[in-house]
Every structure is written in C-alpha cells, then in structure tokens.
Amino acid sequence: MTKQEKVDFVITTLKQLYPEIPVPLDHKDPYTLLIAVLMSAQSTDVRVNQITPLLFERAENPYDMIKLSVEEIREIIKPVGLSPMKSKGIYGLSHILIEKHNGKVPQTYEELEALPAVGHKTAAVVLSQAFGIPAFPVDTHIHRLMYRWNLTNGKNVVQTEKDAKRLFPKELWNDLHLQIIWYGREYSPARGWDLDKDIITKTIGRKSVLDDYYKKKK
C-alpha cells in the first residue's frame, strides 16, 4: 500500500465505524467546553464528566466563576487531579475573558494559548469542537495510533500533529481527531491490546510494532 492508500483506508474505516461522532466531554457552550478540556489534562473524560456538572451548577460562565474563590473551585474539582493548578487556571482565565474578551471565549490559537493553564492541545480542541475551525488536537491515543500506523515517527506530539495535518484533508480534521480517539480507546488501546480486533493496525501497521506484538504473544 502507498502512503495515500493507507490514509484513504484509515479515513474509510473510521467513517464506517463512527458515522456519528460523539464528543467525549459534556458541555453546552465554548466556555464550558474550555473548562472541561482544561480539567481533562491527565484525567479521564469519564471522571471530568462526573465533576463538571457540580462545578457548572455553581458557575457556568466566567462572571459567576470569579465569584468563587480559587479554594472553592479547587474543592469541587479535586477528584480530577492536579486541582491546585487547574483551579488557579480556571479562576485566572475567567478573569481574563471578562477583562479582555467581554466574557467570550476567543477563536484564535494565540488568544487561547495566552490564557492561564491553556496549552496548544486545549486550544485546538476548543477551536475544532466549539467553533468548527479546522484543527487537529493530538492526545495520547492519536500520538500512539499515528505511530502504530506508520504515519509519523512518534518523536513528539508536535511532529505527530504536523504529519496528521499534512496527510489528512483539512475538511476532515475535526471529525478525524475524534474518530481516532474513539478508535484508540475501543480497538487499539495502550494496554490489553488485541491486534485481531484492530483492523487498521493489522492492515497498515508499522512492521516493528507488529513484530514486537507477535513476539510478546509467543
């Protein structure tokens, strides 16, 4: 298979498996999505979805959020981990949104990444899922699968994102990054991986990854 054929195979397979694509984090607008994505760092979406309703019951917009103290926010979000950093970030960015953006979430990488506790991946998720702006946020699943599929060298997430954007058509980025995440969770996890269920890696996988898998199976 040529690289282009591999890319086409990935697109077609994912479209068949995920014609409807659920968004992993529950939210109702750009602000609640931004907060949910920020909270999801080194935590699971399931855990975040359990905690965000408790936070949003108290404050679902920046104006209400700054009425809470950092300590109060921290107390609510403690179960998701890294709560000291995340609570400061949520409080700080809510202030900045009010002061600089009329309480609205901005729609550029530059402005989003200038907010406390908002990195490139968080900004990319918000741009793609809240505003429909083409972006390719790379999380651990996408990083792992792009390497397994021999579509990137796996050096770092920056390189993986560059390769994904180069290989996949721009109009598909927003769907694809979600489809790959779901596929990674369901068919190609880091642990407990069953290659027989993982049709994409089985068909186009990197030779060293496949050899390694079979070696461990023996």
N, CA and C of each residue as an Amber inpcrd file, in Angstrom:
protein
   654
   0.8450000  -1.2120000   0.0000000   0.0000000   0.0000000   0.0000000
   0.8730000   1.2530000   0.0000000   0.4890000   2.2100000  -0.8410000
   1.1760000   3.5100000  -0.7970000   0.6990000   4.2700000   0.4440000
   1.4350000   5.3250000   0.7850000   1.0180000   6.1190000   1.9510000
  -0.3940000   6.6630000   1.7460000  -0.6810000   7.1220000   0.5200000
  -2.0030000   7.6750000   0.2390000  -3.0920000   6.6130000   0.4050000
  -2.8070000   5.4080000  -0.0340000  -3.7820000   4.3170000   0.1250000
  -4.0170000   4.0060000   1.6060000  -2.9460000   4.0790000   2.3780000
  -3.0830000   3.8610000   3.8320000  -3.9740000   4.9290000   4.4600000
  -3.7200000   6.1730000   4.0770000  -4.5210000   7.2980000   4.5950000
  -5.9880000   7.1110000   4.2140000  -6.2330000   6.7540000   2.9610000
  -7.6130000   6.5290000   2.4980000  -8.2800000   5.3810000   3.2640000
  -7.4900000   4.3430000   3.5440000  -8.0100000   3.1890000   4.2840000
  -8.4240000   3.6120000   5.6990000  -7.5930000   4.4310000   6.3370000
  -7.9050000   4.9320000   7.6870000  -9.2050000   5.7360000   7.6630000
  -9.2960000   6.6630000   6.7090000 -10.4800000   7.5360000   6.6150000
 -11.7520000   6.7070000   6.4090000 -11.6910000   5.7730000   5.4460000
 -12.8630000   4.9500000   5.1170000 -13.2850000   4.0750000   6.2960000
 -12.3070000   3.4250000   6.9290000 -12.6140000   2.5280000   8.0540000
 -13.2440000   3.2970000   9.2070000 -12.6660000   4.4610000   9.5350000
 -13.1830000   5.2470000  10.6510000 -14.5840000   5.7750000  10.3610000
 -14.8260000   6.1050000   9.1050000 -16.1540000   6.6130000   8.7250000
 -17.2100000   5.5070000   8.8870000 -16.8230000   4.2810000   8.5440000
 -17.7490000   3.1510000   8.6920000 -18.0280000   2.8700000  10.1760000
 -16.9770000   2.9320000  10.9910000 -17.1300000   2.6220000  12.4200000
 -17.8460000   3.7330000  13.1860000 -17.5660000   4.9800000  12.7970000
 -18.1270000   6.1310000  13.5270000 -18.8110000   7.1230000  12.5910000
 -19.9470000   6.7200000  12.0150000 -20.6660000   7.6630000  11.1450000
 -21.1820000   8.8590000  11.9490000 -21.6260000   8.5830000  13.1790000
 -21.9940000   9.6510000  14.1150000 -20.8710000   9.7230000  15.1400000
 -20.3720000  10.9290000  15.3920000 -19.2100000  11.0310000  16.2770000
 -19.5690000  11.7480000  17.5720000 -19.6130000  11.0040000  18.6720000
 -19.9120000  11.6720000  19.9440000 -18.7280000  12.5290000  20.4010000
 -19.0060000  13.6500000  21.0490000 -17.9470000  14.4810000  21.6260000
 -17.7100000  13.9760000  23.0490000 -16.4580000  13.6420000  23.3910000
 -16.2080000  12.9660000  24.6690000 -16.5460000  13.7810000  25.9160000
 -16.3770000  15.1050000  25.8620000 -16.6020000  15.9160000  27.0620000
 -17.9440000  16.6320000  26.9970000 -18.7480000  16.4630000  28.0390000
 -20.0600000  17.1250000  28.0830000 -19.8750000  18.6360000  28.2720000
 -20.5890000  19.4040000  27.4740000 -20.5210000  20.8670000  27.5960000
 -21.7200000  21.4530000  26.8780000 -21.9910000  22.7480000  27.1140000
 -23.1360000  23.3380000  26.4090000 -22.7630000  24.5780000  25.6060000
 -21.5430000  25.0620000  25.7680000 -21.0970000  26.2320000  25.0040000
 -19.5650000  26.2900000  25.0460000 -18.9570000  27.2520000  24.3280000
 -17.4850000  27.2920000  24.2870000 -16.8260000  27.4170000  25.6640000
 -17.4370000  28.1740000  26.5690000 -16.8250000  28.3510000  27.8890000
 -16.8030000  27.0370000  28.6810000 -17.9440000  26.3540000  28.7230000
 -17.9810000  25.0960000  29.4930000 -17.0800000  24.0330000  28.8430000
 -16.9390000  24.0770000  27.5160000 -16.0100000  23.1460000  26.8520000
 -14.5680000  23.4710000  27.2480000 -14.2180000  24.7540000  27.2140000
 -12.8580000  25.1780000  27.5880000 -12.5040000  24.6800000  28.9930000
 -13.4180000  24.8520000  29.9220000 -13.1690000  24.4300000  31.3060000
 -13.0490000  22.9040000  31.3790000 -13.9200000  22.1990000  30.6650000
 -13.8820000  20.7260000  30.6800000 -12.5710000  20.2040000  30.0930000
 -12.1190000  20.8130000  28.9980000 -10.8760000  20.3530000  28.3590000
  -9.6900000  20.6240000  29.2880000  -9.6770000  21.7940000  29.8870000
  -8.6090000  22.1380000  30.8360000  -8.5650000  21.1150000  31.9840000
  -9.7420000  20.7390000  32.4580000  -9.8150000  19.7790000  33.5700000
  -9.4040000  18.3630000  33.1610000  -9.4750000  18.0670000  31.8630000
  -9.2130000  16.6920000  31.4200000  -7.7250000  16.3360000  31.3560000
  -6.8400000  17.3200000  31.5410000  -5.3980000  17.0230000  31.4990000
  -5.0510000  15.9640000  32.5510000  -4.4110000  14.8880000  32.1030000
  -4.0150000  13.7700000  32.9740000  -5.1760000  13.2330000  33.8140000
  -6.3620000  13.2710000  33.2250000  -7.5340000  12.6810000  33.8850000
  -8.3580000  12.0000000  32.7920000  -9.3970000  11.2790000  33.1740000
 -10.2330000  10.6420000  32.1430000 -11.4570000  11.5060000  31.8620000
 -11.9710000  11.3860000  30.6470000 -13.1790000  12.1340000  30.2900000
 -14.3580000  11.7210000  31.1650000 -14.3990000  10.4380000  31.5200000
 -15.4930000   9.9440000  32.3700000 -15.4800000  10.6760000  33.7070000
 -14.2820000  10.7870000  34.3010000 -14.1480000  11.4690000  35.5890000
 -14.5320000  12.9490000  35.4490000 -14.0530000  13.5770000  34.3870000
 -14.3520000  15.0020000  34.1740000 -15.8660000  15.2050000  34.0230000
 -16.5130000  14.3300000  33.2580000 -17.9640000  14.4500000  33.0490000
 -18.7680000  14.2390000  34.3440000 -18.1430000  13.5790000  35.3240000
 -18.8180000  13.4140000  36.6250000 -18.7130000  14.6990000  37.4540000
 -17.6170000  15.4270000  37.2730000 -17.3310000  16.5870000  38.1330000
 -17.8230000  17.9110000  37.5460000 -17.7820000  18.0510000  36.2130000
 -18.1830000  19.3490000  35.6320000 -19.6150000  19.7630000  35.9990000
 -20.5890000  18.8490000  36.0690000 -21.9390000  19.3030000  36.4550000
 -21.9530000  19.9690000  37.8330000 -21.1190000  19.4620000  38.7500000
 -21.0630000  20.0350000  40.1030000 -20.4910000  21.4530000  40.0600000
 -19.4750000  21.6390000  39.2040000 -18.8720000  22.9690000  39.0670000
 -19.8270000  23.9220000  38.3370000 -20.4140000  23.4390000  37.2390000
 -21.2690000  24.3170000  36.4210000 -22.5970000  24.6610000  37.1130000
 -22.9650000  23.8370000  38.0980000 -24.1440000  24.1620000  38.8960000
 -23.8960000  25.4650000  39.6690000 -22.6410000  25.6460000  40.0930000
 -22.2520000  26.8490000  40.8310000 -21.8970000  27.9870000  39.8730000
 -21.2350000  27.6350000  38.7740000 -20.7520000  28.6700000  37.8470000
 -20.5610000  28.0910000  36.4640000 -21.3930000  28.5430000  35.5090000
 -21.2420000  28.0230000  34.1430000 -20.8430000  29.1190000  33.1620000
 -20.4230000  30.2720000  33.7120000 -19.9130000  31.3590000  32.8720000
 -18.8290000  32.0840000  33.6710000 -17.9730000  32.8500000  32.9990000
 -16.8510000  33.4690000  33.7140000 -17.2940000  34.4310000  34.8180000
 -18.4280000  35.1130000  34.6250000 -18.8930000  36.0890000  35.6230000
 -19.2350000  35.4100000  36.9520000 -19.8790000  34.2430000  36.8640000
 -20.1840000  33.5050000  38.0920000 -18.9370000  32.8250000  38.6580000
 -18.0400000  32.3930000  37.7390000 -16.8480000  31.6600000  38.1830000
 -15.9690000  32.5220000  39.0880000 -15.8320000  33.8130000  38.7460000
 -14.9290000  34.6450000  39.5660000 -15.5610000  35.0430000  40.9110000
 -16.8430000  34.7090000  41.0680000 -17.4520000  34.9200000  42.3860000
 -17.0020000  33.8360000  43.3750000 -16.5390000  32.7160000  42.8050000
 -15.9890000  31.6480000  43.6560000 -14.5200000  31.9630000  43.9360000
 -13.9980000  31.4650000  45.0340000 -12.5590000  31.6220000  45.2850000
 -11.8260000  30.4460000  44.6230000 -10.5050000  30.6030000  44.4610000
  -9.6960000  29.5070000  43.9110000  -9.8660000  28.2550000  44.7810000
  -9.9300000  28.4640000  46.0980000 -10.0790000  27.3300000  47.0260000
 -11.4090000  26.6000000  46.8170000 -12.4760000  27.3790000  46.5980000
 -13.7890000  26.7460000  46.3770000 -13.7890000  25.9290000  45.0810000
 -13.1890000  26.5050000  44.0410000 -13.1060000  25.7750000  42.7610000
 -12.2940000  24.4950000  42.9680000 -11.1820000  24.6500000  43.6660000
 -10.2940000  23.5000000  43.8950000 -11.0160000  22.3740000  44.6370000
 -11.7990000  22.7440000  45.6260000 -12.5280000  21.7610000  46.4310000
 -13.4820000  20.9490000  45.5560000 -14.1560000  21.6300000  44.6100000
 -15.1290000  20.9510000  43.7310000 -14.4260000  20.0210000  42.7440000
 -13.2970000  20.4810000  42.1960000 -12.6760000  19.7140000  41.0940000
 -11.5760000  18.7590000  41.5670000 -11.3850000  18.6690000  42.8810000
 -10.3090000  17.8320000  43.4330000 -10.2380000  16.4170000  42.8330000
 -11.3740000  15.7170000  42.6340000 -11.3010000  14.3390000  42.1300000
 -10.6450000  14.1900000  40.7470000 -10.5510000  15.2760000  39.9630000
  -9.9500000  15.0960000  38.6250000  -8.4230000  15.1840000  38.6550000
  -7.8450000  15.5210000  39.8120000  -6.3800000  15.5800000  39.8880000
  -5.8240000  16.9160000  39.4180000  -4.5880000  17.2010000  39.8450000
  -3.9090000  18.4760000  39.5320000  -4.7800000  19.6850000  39.8710000
  -5.5920000  19.5400000  40.9320000  -6.5620000  20.6000000  41.2180000
  -5.9520000  21.9500000  41.6020000  -4.7670000  22.0030000  42.2540000
  -4.2140000  23.3240000  42.5620000  -3.9610000  24.1550000  41.2970000
  -3.3230000  23.5140000  40.3030000  -3.0150000  24.2150000  39.0520000
  -4.2880000  24.5250000  38.2540000  -5.1770000  23.5440000  38.1880000
  -6.3860000  23.7130000  37.3730000  -7.3270000  24.7680000  37.9490000
  -7.4490000  24.7990000  39.2830000  -8.3660000  25.7810000  39.8890000
  -7.8430000  27.2040000  39.6760000  -6.5200000  27.3760000  39.7970000
  -5.9240000  28.6980000  39.5200000  -6.1510000  29.0870000  38.0700000
  -5.9720000  28.1070000  37.1750000  -6.1720000  28.3660000  35.7460000
  -7.6010000  28.7750000  35.4230000  -8.5640000  28.0410000  35.9830000
  -9.9880000  28.3260000  35.7290000 -10.3510000  29.7250000  36.2350000
  -9.8890000  30.0370000  37.4320000 -10.1780000  31.3440000  38.0190000
  -9.4980000  32.4620000  37.2060000  -8.2200000  32.2400000  36.8920000
  -7.4490000  33.2500000  36.1620000  -7.9830000  33.5130000  34.7680000
  -8.2780000  32.4430000  34.0300000  -8.7430000  32.6490000  32.6490000
 -10.1340000  33.2780000  32.6250000 -10.9520000  32.9890000  33.6430000
 -12.2870000  33.6010000  33.7050000 -12.1700000  35.1220000  33.8530000
 -11.2220000  35.5600000  34.6860000 -10.9540000  36.9920000  34.8360000
 -10.5400000  37.6220000  33.5100000  -9.6060000  36.9430000  32.8250000
  -9.0800000  37.4910000  31.5550000 -10.1760000  37.5470000  30.4870000
 -11.0300000  36.5160000  30.4430000 -12.1280000  36.5230000  29.4610000
 -13.0290000  37.7450000  29.6700000 -13.2730000  38.0820000  30.9240000
 -14.1210000  39.2400000  31.2290000 -13.3960000  40.5460000  30.8690000
 -12.1280000  40.6400000  31.2960000 -11.3660000  41.8800000  31.0890000
 -11.0380000  42.1400000  29.6200000 -10.6690000  41.0740000  28.9010000
 -10.1600000  41.2830000  27.5390000 -11.1070000  40.8670000  26.4280000
 -12.0620000  39.9990000  26.7350000 -12.8690000  39.3940000  25.6620000
 -14.3810000  39.4970000  25.8930000 -14.8060000  40.4440000  26.7090000
 -16.2480000  40.6020000  27.0100000 -16.9080000  39.3160000  27.4930000
 -16.1460000  38.4990000  28.2110000 -16.7020000  37.2580000  28.7580000
 -16.8360000  36.1300000  27.7490000 -16.3610000  36.3670000  26.5240000
 -16.4870000  35.3390000  25.4620000 -15.1490000  34.6010000  25.2730000
 -15.2460000  33.3640000  24.8360000 -14.0400000  32.5820000  24.5440000
 -13.5150000  33.0070000  23.1720000 -12.2300000  33.4050000  23.0830000
 -11.6870000  33.8370000  21.7850000 -11.5550000  32.6780000  20.7950000
 -11.3700000  33.0220000  19.5260000 -11.3650000  31.9930000  18.4760000
 -10.0430000  31.9160000  17.7170000  -8.9310000  32.2350000  18.3940000
  -7.6240000  32.0540000  17.7460000  -6.6910000  31.3110000  18.7020000
  -5.7230000  30.5740000  18.1210000  -4.7230000  29.8800000  18.9290000
  -4.0130000  30.8540000  19.8680000  -3.5910000  31.9780000  19.2820000
  -2.7900000  32.9650000  20.0070000  -3.5040000  33.4410000  21.2800000
  -4.7640000  33.8360000  21.1160000  -5.5190000  34.3630000  22.2650000
  -5.8380000  33.2570000  23.2780000  -6.1620000  32.0700000  22.7760000
  -6.4690000  30.9580000  23.6930000  -5.2320000  30.5290000  24.4750000
  -4.0960000  30.4170000  23.7770000  -2.8790000  29.9520000  24.4460000
  -2.3080000  30.9940000  25.4020000  -2.7890000  32.2350000  25.2950000
  -2.3600000  33.2800000  26.2350000  -3.0990000  33.1550000  27.5760000
  -4.1420000  32.3320000  27.6170000  -4.9120000  32.1460000  28.8600000
  -4.1730000  31.1810000  29.7940000  -4.2460000  31.4060000  31.1110000
  -3.5570000  30.5020000  32.0360000  -4.0680000  29.0660000  31.9350000
  -3.1330000  28.1260000  32.0250000  -3.4290000  26.6750000  32.0070000
  -4.0070000  26.1860000  30.6790000  -3.9350000  27.0130000  29.6300000
  -4.4170000  26.5860000  28.3110000  -3.2200000  26.3770000  27.3790000
  -2.9780000  25.1200000  27.0360000  -1.8850000  24.8040000  26.1200000
  -2.4020000  24.6530000  24.6950000  -1.5120000  24.2430000  23.8090000
  -1.8510000  24.1380000  22.3880000  -2.9700000  23.1220000  22.1300000
  -2.8890000  21.9800000  22.8190000  -3.8980000  20.9400000  22.5800000
  -5.2860000  21.3960000  23.0420000  -5.3400000  22.0170000  24.2210000
  -6.6290000  22.5360000  24.7250000  -7.2100000  23.5490000  23.7520000
  -6.3480000  24.4540000  23.2730000  -6.7920000  25.4700000  22.3080000
  -7.3390000  24.8060000  21.0460000  -6.6410000  23.7760000  20.5690000
  -7.0640000  23.0840000  19.3470000  -8.4190000  22.4000000  19.5210000
  -8.6300000  21.7840000  20.6890000  -9.9190000  21.1220000  20.9510000
 -11.0550000  22.1430000  20.9390000 -10.8230000  23.2760000  21.5950000
 -11.8600000  24.3200000  21.6660000 -12.1590000  24.8830000  20.2780000
 -11.1140000  25.1550000  19.5060000 -11.3270000  25.7060000  18.1530000
 -12.1320000  24.7340000  17.2960000 -11.7760000  23.4470000  17.3720000
 -12.4510000  22.4820000  16.4880000 -13.8530000  22.1400000  16.9790000
 -13.9980000  21.8720000  18.2870000 -15.2830000  21.3600000  18.7790000
 -16.2830000  22.4640000  19.1290000 -15.7830000  23.6370000  19.5230000
 -16.7210000  24.7120000  19.8930000 -17.0410000  25.6100000  18.7030000
 -16.0440000  25.7930000  17.8170000 -16.2270000  26.7690000  16.7360000
 -16.1590000  26.1740000  15.3250000 -15.8630000  24.8760000  15.2310000
 -15.7960000  24.2500000  13.9080000 -14.6210000  24.7100000  13.0640000
 -13.6170000  25.3050000  13.7160000 -12.4130000  25.7430000  12.9800000
 -11.4980000  24.5300000  12.8270000 -11.0110000  24.2460000  11.6080000
 -10.1890000  23.0480000  11.4060000  -8.9530000  23.0390000  12.3120000
  -8.8250000  21.9840000  13.1160000  -7.6670000  21.8120000  13.9960000
  -7.4570000  20.3160000  14.1740000  -6.2790000  19.9340000  14.6160000
  -6.0220000  18.5050000  14.8160000  -5.3620000  18.2980000  16.1800000
  -6.1670000  18.3740000  17.2580000  -5.5880000  18.1900000  18.5880000
  -5.0350000  16.7760000  18.7330000  -3.7970000  16.6600000  19.1820000
  -3.1820000  15.3420000  19.3250000  -3.1130000  14.9620000  20.8030000
  -3.8580000  13.9160000  21.1690000  -3.7700000  13.4060000  22.5380000
  -2.9680000  12.1080000  22.5110000  -2.9080000  11.4150000  23.6460000
  -2.0720000  10.2030000  23.7090000  -2.5540000   9.1250000  22.7370000
  -3.8820000   9.0180000  22.5400000  -4.4070000   7.9990000  21.6190000
  -3.9510000   8.2780000  20.1850000  -4.1000000   9.5160000  19.7570000
  -3.7340000   9.8740000  18.3830000  -2.2290000   9.7130000  18.1820000
  -1.4580000  10.1440000  19.1720000   0.0050000  10.0230000  19.1020000
   0.4020000   8.5470000  18.9560000  -0.2310000   7.6810000  19.7480000
   0.0760000   6.2390000  19.7140000  -0.3280000   5.6180000  18.3730000
  -1.5350000   5.9470000  17.9070000  -2.0410000   5.3210000  16.6850000
  -1.3150000   5.7970000  15.4340000  -1.0220000   7.0890000  15.3650000
  -0.2820000   7.5930000  14.2060000   1.0840000   6.9020000  14.0890000
   1.6830000   6.5850000  15.2400000   2.9600000   5.8470000  15.2290000
   2.7260000   4.3910000  14.8280000   1.7270000   3.7650000  15.4290000
   1.4370000   2.3570000  15.0970000   1.1250000   2.1980000  13.6040000
   0.4690000   3.2130000  13.0570000   0.0770000   3.1440000  11.6470000
   1.1850000   3.6020000  10.6950000   2.3390000   3.9060000  11.2730000
   3.4960000   4.3340000  10.4710000   3.2220000   5.6220000   9.6920000
   2.4300000   6.5140000  10.2870000   2.1150000   7.7840000   9.6230000
   2.8890000   8.9470000  10.2520000   3.6710000   8.6330000  11.2980000
   4.5530000   9.6340000  11.8980000   5.6830000   8.8780000  12.5910000
   6.7730000   9.5880000  12.8880000   7.9070000   8.8970000  13.5230000
   7.7700000   8.8010000  15.0370000   6.7160000   9.4210000  15.5770000
   6.4490000   9.2900000  17.0120000   7.3830000  10.0510000  17.9280000
   8.1960000  10.9600000  17.3470000   9.1590000  11.7130000  18.1800000
   8.4590000  12.5330000  19.2610000   7.4490000  13.3020000  18.8660000
   6.7120000  14.1050000  19.8420000   5.3580000  14.5050000  19.2460000
   4.4900000  15.0530000  20.0950000   3.1320000  15.3740000  19.6270000
   3.1290000  16.5000000  18.5900000   4.1330000  17.3680000  18.6620000
   4.2230000  18.4690000  17.6800000   4.4160000  17.8840000  16.2770000
   5.3330000  16.9300000  16.1750000   5.5910000  16.2740000  14.8850000
   4.3680000  15.4830000  14.4250000   3.7250000  14.7840000  15.3730000
   2.5390000  13.9880000  15.0290000   1.4380000  14.8900000  14.4710000
   1.2490000  16.0450000  15.0930000   0.2220000  16.9830000  14.6080000
   0.5520000  17.4760000  13.1980000   1.8180000  17.8170000  12.9790000
   2.2590000  18.2710000  11.6420000   1.9710000  17.2060000  10.5940000
   2.3360000  15.9560000  10.9130000   2.1400000  14.8580000   9.9620000
   0.6580000  14.6100000   9.6970000  -0.1580000  14.6530000  10.7550000
  -1.6000000  14.4420000  10.5970000  -2.1950000  15.5070000   9.6840000
  -1.7910000  16.7500000   9.8950000  -2.3260000  17.8500000   9.0800000
  -1.8470000  17.7590000   7.6340000  -0.6620000  17.2110000   7.4640000
  -0.1110000  17.0860000   6.1020000  -0.8040000  15.9420000   5.3490000
  -1.1030000  14.8590000   6.0610000  -1.6230000  13.6560000   5.4070000
  -3.1400000  13.6700000   5.1900000  -3.8750000  14.2380000   6.1580000
  -5.3360000  14.1730000   6.0800000  -5.9210000  15.4790000   5.5370000
  -6.9890000  15.3870000   4.7320000  -7.6100000  16.5990000   4.1860000
  -8.1640000  17.4930000   5.3020000  -7.9420000  18.7960000   5.1530000
  -8.3070000  19.7650000   6.1850000  -9.7770000  19.6750000   6.5930000
 -10.6380000  19.4360000   5.6140000 -12.0810000  19.4290000   5.9280000
 -12.4720000  18.2240000   6.7990000 -11.5570000  17.2490000   6.9410000
 -11.8620000  16.0700000   7.7630000 -11.2150000  16.1180000   9.1470000
 -10.3340000  17.0960000   9.3760000  -9.5770000  17.1140000  10.6390000
 -10.4610000  17.0150000  11.8770000 -11.5110000  17.8360000  11.9270000
 -12.3230000  17.8930000  13.1510000 -13.0280000  16.5710000  13.4440000
 -13.4800000  15.8970000  12.3840000 -14.0880000  14.5700000  12.5830000
 -13.0220000  13.5300000  12.9180000 -11.9450000  13.5530000  12.1360000
 -10.9330000  12.5070000  12.2670000 -10.2820000  12.4530000  13.6370000
  -9.9720000  13.6160000  14.2120000  -9.2680000  13.5420000  15.5030000
 -10.1570000  12.8620000  16.5560000 -11.4640000  13.0880000  16.4630000
 -12.3800000  12.4140000  17.4000000 -12.5260000  10.9290000  17.0670000
 -12.6350000  10.6300000  15.7710000 -12.7810000   9.2210000  15.3660000
 -11.5570000   8.4020000  15.7940000 -10.3620000   8.9950000  15.6530000
  -9.1370000   8.2770000  16.0400000  -9.1010000   8.0590000  17.5520000
  -9.5520000   9.0550000  18.3120000  -9.5890000   8.9080000  19.7760000
 -10.5010000   7.7350000  20.1690000 -11.7050000   7.7210000  19.5980000
 -12.6320000   6.6210000  19.9240000 -12.0680000   5.2760000  19.4780000
 -11.4560000   5.2590000  18.2970000 -10.8780000   4.0100000  17.7900000
  -9.7590000   3.5270000  18.7250000  -8.9220000   4.4730000  19.1480000
  -7.8240000   4.1150000  20.0510000  -8.3250000   3.5130000  21.3500000
  -9.4020000   4.0840000  21.8770000  -9.9550000   3.5770000  23.1350000
 -10.5700000   2.1890000  22.9630000 -11.2780000   2.0150000  21.8310000
 -12.0450000   0.7810000  21.6700000 -11.2720000  -0.3690000  21.0240000
 -10.3920000  -0.0390000  20.0770000  -9.7530000  -1.1050000  19.2870000
  -8.2270000  -1.1620000  19.3900000  -7.6000000  -0.0590000  19.8040000
  -6.1400000  -0.0440000  19.7900000  -5.5790000   0.6310000  21.0400000
  -5.9480000   0.0990000  22.2290000  -5.5100000   0.7410000  23.4690000
  -4.0240000   0.4930000  23.7470000  -3.4820000   1.2410000  24.6920000
  -2.0760000   1.0470000  25.0710000  -1.9250000  -0.2870000  25.8070000
  -2.8910000  -0.5870000  26.6760000  -2.8340000  -1.8480000  27.4370000
  -3.9800000  -2.7700000  27.0320000  -3.7270000  -4.0680000  27.1440000
  -4.7840000  -5.0330000  26.8070000  -5.1600000  -4.9710000  25.3350000
  -4.1520000  -4.7760000  24.4990000  -4.3700000  -4.5760000  23.0690000
  -4.5190000  -5.9130000  22.3610000  -5.6000000  -6.0810000  21.6070000
  -5.8410000  -7.2920000  20.8270000  -5.7880000  -6.9330000  19.3440000
  -4.6980000  -7.3010000  18.7090000  -4.4790000  -6.9080000  17.3120000
  -5.5610000  -7.4450000  16.3730000  -6.1360000  -8.5990000  16.7130000
  -7.1770000  -9.1650000  15.8470000  -8.3880000  -8.2530000  15.7260000
  -8.6460000  -7.4660000  16.7670000  -9.7800000  -6.5320000  16.7130000
  -9.3980000  -5.2140000  16.0590000  -8.0890000  -4.9770000  15.9730000
  -7.5760000  -3.6890000  15.4990000  -7.2820000  -3.7600000  13.9940000
  -8.3530000  -3.6690000  13.2110000  -8.2640000  -3.8630000  11.7590000
  -7.2910000  -2.8850000  11.0820000  -7.2460000  -1.6640000  11.5560000
  -6.3850000  -0.6740000  10.8880000  -4.9090000  -1.0100000  11.1000000
  -4.5200000  -1.2200000  12.3620000  -3.1000000  -1.5330000  12.6200000
  -2.7280000  -2.8610000  11.9680000  -3.6430000  -3.8100000  12.0090000
  -3.3720000  -5.1210000  11.4090000  -3.1030000  -4.9880000   9.9060000
  -3.7960000  -4.0500000   9.2680000  -3.6850000  -3.8820000   7.8070000
  -2.5070000  -3.0030000   7.4040000  -2.2880000  -1.9090000   8.1350000
  -1.2590000  -0.9510000   7.6660000  -0.1770000  -0.6780000   8.7110000
  -0.1640000  -1.4660000   9.7880000   0.7280000  -1.1590000  10.9170000
   2.2070000  -1.1560000  10.5710000   2.9610000  -0.3880000  11.3400000
   4.4180000  -0.3280000  11.2460000   4.9850000  -1.7270000  11.5180000
   5.9080000  -2.1640000  10.6910000   6.4300000  -3.5340000  10.7940000
   7.0130000  -3.8200000  12.1790000   7.7860000  -2.8810000  12.7160000
   8.4260000  -3.1210000  14.0250000   7.3810000  -3.2700000  15.1350000
   6.2800000  -2.5320000  15.0290000   5.2050000  -2.6190000  16.0290000
   4.5250000  -3.9910000  15.9580000   4.2520000  -4.4360000  14.7310000
   3.6050000  -5.7430000  14.5460000   4.5290000  -6.8760000  14.9930000
   5.8290000  -6.7880000  14.6140000   6.7970000  -7.8190000  15.0190000
   6.8650000  -7.9060000  16.5390000   6.9140000  -6.7510000  17.1580000
   7.0000000  -6.6640000  18.6120000   5.7790000  -7.2990000  19.2710000
   4.6020000  -7.0100000  18.6810000   3.3520000  -7.5370000  19.2200000
   3.3740000  -9.0840000  19.1780000   3.7570000  -9.6270000  18.0230000
   3.7410000 -11.0910000  17.8760000   4.8040000 -11.7620000  18.7490000
   5.9200000 -11.0640000  18.9340000   6.9960000 -11.5960000  19.7860000
   6.4820000 -11.7630000  21.2240000   5.7570000 -10.7320000  21.6950000
   5.2380000 -10.7720000  23.0650000   4.1430000 -11.8300000  23.2140000
   3.4640000 -12.1240000  22.0970000   2.3640000 -13.1000000  22.1220000
   2.8860000 -14.5210000  22.3010000   4.1300000 -14.7590000  21.8410000
   4.6620000 -16.1290000  21.8610000   4.8100000 -16.6660000  23.2790000
